[in-house]
Amino acid sequence: MANPPFAGSLDYDSCAKDLQQVVKTKKTELLFLALFLRLLKPGGRAAVIVPDGVLFGSSNAHKSLRRMLIEDQKLDAVISLPGGVFKPYAGVSTAILLFTRTNSGGTDYVWFYDVEADGWSLDDKRTPLLSDDKLSAIPRAALTTEEHTKNNLPDILARWKQRDGKERKRPRTAQSFCVSKADIPSQDYDLSLNRYKEVIHEEVAHRAPKEILVELAKLEAEIQREMKELEHMLK
């Protein structure tokens, strides 16, 4: 598990040559991912917090590293975190990449989870939203449906264990869902949750403009009539 530095930049000359062979970049968040891949033994697993830019960055280095995670290794999950989880130190939006080093691919489905709350307020104060026994990923007391909206962590843990089963049948409108590996290359290996999440828009019936104008004209006539009656009474 790791939380590498974000938004750093190194000179090529000061960066390890073997890392540059993995991914040609100056960005520390990409270099650290390359380092973790190198340090892991085959079968080794990692959970790494990265800035959202790693998920959708359009540079060759970004795309190359994402392709490597999906095609050459096994990308297990992308957990999207809400902005504010690292306040007051940083407000950047982040995600957790979970992957396994295989050196032979193995990605079949990538599990996505859209975290909306972690039990604490997302402002600089980071105050608890629930009692102590209902915080953390393994709370001492069960959470109600309403309390889940304030702390998604227990649900993440429960659904992570079902990622190879029930989770694959969940629609992409749900808070968590799986995406087939076959769907990802056509998206430039974009791993941002919003690229695959489906949103249901409620149909809104709008009144015809002519109907609204007629009603406004009636209201205006009524106001004018009431004004004339008032002036007559005052006289």
C-alpha positions in Angstrom: 0.0 0.0 0.0 1.4 3.4 -0.9 0.6 7.1 -1.2 3.4 8.5 -3.4 4.0 12.2 -3.8 1.8 14.0 -6.4 2.6 16.6 -8.9 6.4 16.3 -8.6 8.8 16.6 -11.6 12.3 15.3 -11.9 15.0 15.9 -14.5 15.7 12.9 -16.7 19.3 12.9 -15.6 18.4 12.6 -12.0 16.0 9.7 -12.5 16.9 6.1 -12.4 17.6 4.8 -16.0 15.7 1.5 -15.4 12.5 3.5 -14.5 12.8 5.6 -17.6 12.9 2.4 -19.6 9.6 1.4 -18.1 8.0 4.8 -18.7 9.6 7.9 -20.2 8.4 10.7 -17.9 9.4 13.3 -15.4 6.2 13.0 -13.3 6.7 11.5 -9.9 3.2 9.9 -9.7 4.0 7.9 -12.9 7.6 7.1 -11.9 6.4 5.7 -8.5 3.9 3.5 -10.2 6.7 2.2 -12.4 8.8 1.7 -9.3 6.1 -0.3 -7.6 5.7 -2.6 -10.6 9.5 -3.2 -10.6 9.6 -3.9 -6.8 6.7 -6.3 -6.8 7.4 -10.0 -7.2 5.2 -11.9 -9.7 1.9 -12.4 -7.9 2.5 -9.4 -5.7 -0.4 -7.0 -5.3 -0.4 -3.2 -4.7 -2.9 -0.5 -3.7 -1.7 2.9 -4.7 -3.3 6.3 -4.3 -2.9 8.4 -7.4 -4.2 11.8 -8.5 -7.1 11.6 -11.0 -4.8 12.8 -13.8 -3.2 9.4 -13.8 -6.5 7.9 -14.8 -7.2 10.0 -17.9 -3.9 11.9 -18.8 -3.4 12.1 -22.5 0.4 12.1 -22.7 2.2 9.1 -24.1 3.6 8.3 -20.6 0.1 8.2 -19.1 -1.4 6.0 -21.8 1.7 3.7 -21.8 1.5 3.1 -18.1 -2.2 2.5 -18.1 -1.8 0.1 -21.1 0.9 -1.7 -19.2 -1.3 -2.2 -16.1 -4.1 -3.6 -18.2 -2.3 -5.6 -20.9 0.9 -6.7 -19.3 -0.2 -6.9 -15.6 -3.6 -7.4 -14.0 -5.5 -4.3 -13.0 -8.0 -5.3 -10.4 -9.9 -2.2 -9.4 -10.2 1.6 -9.6 -11.7 3.2 -6.4 -12.6 6.8 -7.1 -12.3 8.9 -3.9 -14.2 12.2 -3.3 -12.3 15.5 -3.4 -11.5 16.5 0.2 -10.5 13.2 1.7 -6.9 14.6 2.2 -7.9 18.0 3.5 -6.7 20.2 5.0 -3.4 19.1 3.4 -4.5 18.7 -0.2 -7.8 19.1 -2.1 -6.8 17.2 -5.2 -9.2 14.5 -6.4 -7.7 11.0 -6.1 -8.3 7.3 -6.8 -6.9 4.0 -5.6 -5.4 1.7 -8.2 -5.3 -2.0 -7.2 -3.2 -4.2 -9.4 -1.3 -7.5 -9.4 2.1 -8.0 -11.1 1.9 -11.0 -13.4 4.2 -10.1 -16.4 1.7 -11.9 -18.5 -1.5 -9.9 -18.4 -4.6 -11.4 -16.8 -6.9 -8.4 -16.7 -10.4 -9.6 -17.5 -12.7 -7.2 -15.7 -11.9 -4.0 -13.8 -14.0 -3.2 -10.8 -15.0 0.4 -10.2 -16.4 2.0 -7.0 -17.5 5.6 -6.8 -16.8 6.6 -3.2 -19.1 9.5 -2.1 -18.3 9.6 1.7 -15.8 8.1 4.1 -17.4 8.9 7.4 -15.9 12.4 7.7 -16.8 15.8 6.4 -15.0 16.7 3.2 -14.1 20.2 4.3 -10.9 21.4 6.1 -12.3 20.4 9.5 -12.8 16.7 8.6 -15.3 16.2 11.4 -16.9 12.7 11.9 -20.4 12.3 10.5 -21.3 9.2 12.5 -20.6 7.9 16.0 -17.2 6.2 16.6 -18.7 2.7 16.4 -19.9 3.4 12.9 -16.7 4.8 11.4 -13.9 2.9 9.5 -14.2 0.1 7.0 -15.0 -2.4 9.8 -17.4 -0.6 12.1 -18.3 -2.1 15.4 -22.0 -1.5 14.7 -24.0 -2.1 11.5 -24.9 0.9 9.3 -28.4 1.7 8.1 -29.0 2.6 4.5 -29.0 6.2 5.4 -25.8 5.9 7.3 -24.2 4.2 4.3 -24.5 7.6 2.5 -22.1 9.0 5.1 -19.7 6.1 5.2 -19.2 4.0 2.1 -16.1 2.1 3.5 -17.8 -1.0 4.8 -19.7 -1.3 1.5 -16.5 -1.0 -0.5 -15.0 -3.9 1.5 -18.1 -6.1 1.2 -18.4 -5.5 -2.6 -14.7 -5.9 -3.2 -15.0 -9.5 -2.0 -17.8 -10.0 -4.6 -16.0 -8.4 -7.6 -15.7 -11.8 -9.4 -19.3 -12.7 -8.7 -22.4 -10.6 -8.1 -20.6 -7.3 -8.9 -20.2 -8.3 -12.5 -24.0 -8.3 -12.9 -24.5 -4.8 -11.5 -25.5 -2.1 -14.0 -23.2 0.8 -14.7 -25.7 3.1 -13.1 -24.8 1.6 -9.7 -22.2 2.9 -7.2 -20.0 0.0 -8.1 -19.8 -2.0 -11.3 -17.4 -4.0 -13.5 -16.0 -3.1 -16.9 -14.8 -5.7 -19.3 -11.2 -5.4 -20.3 -12.4 -5.4 -23.9 -14.1 -2.1 -23.5 -11.1 -0.2 -22.2 -8.5 0.0 -25.2 -11.0 1.8 -27.4 -11.1 4.5 -24.7 -7.4 5.2 -24.9 -7.1 3.1 -21.7 -8.9 5.9 -19.9 -9.6 4.6 -16.3 -11.8 7.5 -15.0 -15.0 6.2 -13.5 -17.1 8.8 -15.4 -15.9 7.3 -18.7 -17.9 4.1 -18.0 -20.5 5.1 -15.5 -24.0 5.5 -16.9 -26.3 8.3 -15.6 -30.1 8.0 -15.8 -31.6 11.4 -16.6 -35.1 12.0 -15.5 -37.3 13.1 -18.3 -38.7 16.6 -17.6 -41.8 17.8 -19.3 -41.6 21.4 -20.3 -44.6 23.6 -21.0 -44.9 25.1 -24.5 -43.6 28.7 -24.7 -46.9 29.9 -26.2 -48.8 28.4 -23.2 -46.6 30.3 -20.8 -46.9 33.6 -22.7 -50.7 33.3 -22.7 -50.7 32.7 -19.0 -48.3 35.7 -18.4 -50.6 37.9 -20.5 -53.6 36.9 -18.3 -51.7 37.6 -15.2 -50.6 41.0 -16.5 -54.2 41.8 -17.4 -55.4 40.8 -13.9 -52.7 42.9 -12.3 -53.7 45.9 -14.4 -57.4 45.4 -13.5 -56.6 45.2 -9.8 -54.5 48.3 -10.0 -57.3 50.2 -11.6 -59.7 49.0 -8.9 -57.3 50.2 -6.3 -56.9 53.6 -7.9 -60.7 53.9 -8.0 -61.0 53.1 -4.3 -58.4 55.6 -3.4 -60.2 58.4 -5.2 
